[in-house]
Amino acid sequence: MLKVGERAPEFSLPDQNGRETSLTSLLNAGALILWFFSGYPTPTNRLVTRRISQLHAELHRQGLVVAGISPQSPAALERVRSRHDLQFTLLSDAQKSVSRMYEVNGVLGVGVRRSTYLISRGRTILGSVLDSVRIGRHLEFMREAPELVSNMPLHF
């Protein structure tokens, strides 16, 4: 994974509606919680998706943007978004180019490791979590994100 203090790589991916969305455009609205996930409808993915959806309103009130990245197609991500009534953007990384840039590609290039980054408006990595099993670590990291952002030095 990228390390705290490193510059987040710029990218542009289609969202759940097929519209190109860049890292810069996401950061225009505030610091970003960027969540990488497989997108497959496993019980764990359904649970973490619902929990992030529940956290989203509070994170948004505190000035944070949430976006998910998955190798699934935009159409598949739109189904996920509709099924779970998600209010945040899902991005399709079908070629897994962004997953490689953020160093979260699965073992031997298969799949995507469940991971979460917190990125400042200046594109600096403020924190990250990599854990494919314990989803609670991702959720706790997201709950702590507003405090991490508020405590960051102005130059970030």
C-alpha positions in Angstrom: 0.0 0.0 0.0 1.0 3.6 -0.4 2.4 5.1 2.7 1.3 8.0 4.8 2.7 11.2 3.4 2.9 10.0 -0.1 1.1 11.7 -2.9 -2.0 9.9 -4.1 -1.8 9.1 -7.8 -4.3 10.9 -10.1 -6.8 8.7 -11.9 -10.0 8.9 -13.9 -12.5 6.1 -13.9 -16.1 5.7 -15.0 -18.7 6.0 -12.2 -21.8 3.8 -11.8 -23.4 5.8 -14.5 -20.5 5.7 -17.0 -19.4 9.3 -16.3 -15.6 9.8 -16.0 -14.7 10.9 -12.5 -11.1 11.9 -11.5 -9.4 12.0 -8.1 -9.2 15.7 -8.5 -12.9 16.1 -9.0 -13.6 14.0 -5.9 -11.2 16.1 -3.8 -12.8 19.4 -4.9 -15.6 18.6 -2.4 -13.3 17.7 0.5 -10.9 15.1 1.9 -11.6 11.7 0.5 -12.2 8.2 1.9 -11.3 5.9 -0.9 -12.5 2.3 -0.4 -11.3 -0.5 -2.6 -13.5 -3.6 -2.8 -14.2 -6.6 -5.0 -17.8 -5.8 -5.7 -18.9 -9.4 -5.6 -22.1 -10.0 -3.7 -20.6 -11.9 -0.8 -22.2 -11.6 2.7 -19.1 -9.7 3.9 -19.3 -7.2 1.0 -23.0 -6.7 1.5 -22.4 -6.0 5.3 -19.6 -3.6 4.8 -21.5 -1.8 2.1 -24.5 -1.3 4.4 -22.3 -0.1 7.2 -20.4 2.4 5.0 -23.8 3.6 3.8 -24.9 4.2 7.4 -21.7 6.2 8.1 -21.8 8.2 4.9 -24.3 10.9 6.1 -22.2 11.7 9.2 -18.9 11.7 7.2 -20.5 14.0 4.6 -21.7 16.4 7.3 -18.1 16.6 8.5 -16.9 17.5 5.1 -15.6 14.1 3.9 -16.2 12.6 0.5 -16.6 8.8 0.2 -16.0 6.8 -3.0 -15.6 3.1 -3.7 -13.5 1.5 -6.4 -14.2 -2.0 -7.7 -13.2 -4.0 -10.8 -16.9 -4.5 -11.6 -18.6 -2.8 -14.6 -20.4 0.5 -14.2 -23.7 -1.4 -14.7 -22.9 -3.9 -11.9 -21.9 -1.0 -9.6 -25.2 0.8 -10.4 -27.0 -2.3 -9.3 -25.0 -2.4 -6.0 -25.7 1.3 -5.5 -29.4 0.9 -6.1 -29.8 -2.2 -4.0 -28.1 -0.6 -1.0 -29.5 2.9 -1.6 -25.9 4.3 -1.6 -25.4 8.0 -1.7 -21.8 7.9 -2.7 -19.9 7.3 -5.9 -18.8 3.9 -7.0 -16.0 3.8 -9.7 -15.3 1.0 -12.1 -11.7 -0.1 -12.3 -12.2 -3.0 -14.8 -8.6 -3.1 -15.9 -7.4 -2.7 -12.2 -5.0 0.0 -13.2 -5.9 2.2 -10.2 -5.8 -0.8 -7.9 -2.2 -1.4 -9.1 -1.3 2.3 -8.7 -2.6 2.2 -5.1 -0.9 -1.1 -4.5 -4.1 -3.0 -3.5 -4.2 -5.6 -6.3 -4.8 -9.1 -5.1 -2.2 -11.9 -4.8 -0.7 -12.7 -8.2 -2.9 -9.9 -9.7 -6.2 -11.8 -8.9 -8.9 -9.7 -7.3 -8.6 -6.6 -5.2 -7.5 -6.5 -1.5 -10.1 -4.7 0.7 -8.5 -1.5 1.6 -9.3 2.1 2.6 -7.3 5.3 2.1 -7.9 8.7 3.6 -6.6 11.4 1.1 -6.3 15.1 1.8 -7.5 17.7 -0.6 -3.9 18.3 -1.5 -3.6 14.6 -2.6 -1.6 13.4 0.4 -2.2 10.0 1.9 -3.2 10.7 5.6 -3.9 7.1 6.6 -4.9 3.6 5.3 -6.2 0.2 6.3 -5.6 -3.1 4.5 -7.6 -6.0 5.9 -9.6 -8.4 3.8 -11.2 -10.1 6.8 -11.8 -7.7 9.7 -14.2 -5.1 8.1 -14.5 -3.5 11.5 -11.0 -2.0 11.1 -12.2 -0.2 7.9 -15.3 1.1 9.6 -13.3 2.3 12.7 -10.8 4.0 10.4 -13.7 5.8 8.6 -15.2 6.9 11.9 -11.8 8.4 12.9 -11.2 10.1 9.6 -12.8 13.4 10.5 -10.4 13.8 13.4 -7.4 12.8 11.3 -8.3 15.5 8.7 -8.9 18.2 11.4 -5.5 17.4 13.0 -3.5 17.5 9.7 -1.0 20.3 9.2 -2.1 23.1 6.8 0.4 22.2 4.1 -1.3 18.8 3.4 
